[in-house]
Amino acid sequence: MSKLAPQLNGYRLTTAEILYHLPDHPGLLQTYVWQEYDLAPRYPGLRKFLDFWQRSLEGRLHSVTVGSTGLIQPGEIRHADISLSLH
């Protein structure tokens, strides 16, 4: 399936860094990186994944850091500070 259609409908590439406690050593933290196309700012896909995590996995969540960006953005125009010509 093409990733263009979801982007046109508001989906953004979303990355979440999930820190969780190791089940056998709760004093230690481990990192898991989750990345999918999701709808900002509610992030239903990420919420569904985190609900699954809490319900089914043993590692207790410590923190979640989320970043997202729209891949399709308007063009950026910059004016040149200098103009040069070659003969």
N, C-alpha and C positions, 0 to 999 in steps of 0.2 A: 504494500500500500504506500502511496506517495505521502511524504510528510508535509507537502505544500498545502493540501486541503485543510488539515487541522490548524495550521498556522494562520490561514485566512479566516478561520473561525475563532481566533483569539487565543489559541493554545501557544504556550511558550516553552522553550527548552528550560526545564527546571532541574536544578541539582540540589540535593539535600545531603549534608554531612551529618550523619547520625552517630552520636557517641553513646555507647551502652556499656553497662557493667558486665564483665565476664561472669557467666553462671558459676563456675568453680572457684573464682577469685574475685568476689564483688568489689574489692578495693582497687582493681585494675580496670581501666577503660580501653575499649576497642573502638575503632572507627569503621563505619560502613558508609559507602557512597551510593546514593540512589539517584538515577537520572532518567527522566521521561519527559514527554510533552504533557503539560498540565495547564489548567486554567487559573491564572492569577486573579485576584488575591486569595481566593478561598482554597485552592489546591485540592480539589476532591480526590484526585488520584493518589497524592501523597498521604492525605488523611486516611484513605482506605488502606494503604500499605501500613501506616503506623498503627491503625486499629488491628490489622492482622498480626502485626508484630507483638503487640501487647497481649493479644488473645492467645497466640500460638507459640511464641518463642520464649525461651527462658531468660535471655539477657534483658535486664531491666533498663529502660531508656534513661539516659542522663540528660542529653540535650540534642536539639535538632537545629542546624543552621541552614537556611534556605536562600538560594540565589536563583534568579530567573532573568531571562532576557528574551525579547522578541527577536527572532532572526530576520524577519522582514521588517525593515525600518525605512523611513523616508530617506532619500539621498541627502548627503551633507554637502553644502556648498561653502567653499572657502575662497576668499579673495587673496590673490597673491600680493605679497608685500613689495615685490620687485618684478620688473619686466626687463628681460635681457634679449638682445637680438644678435645673431651671428651673421657675418658677411659671407 
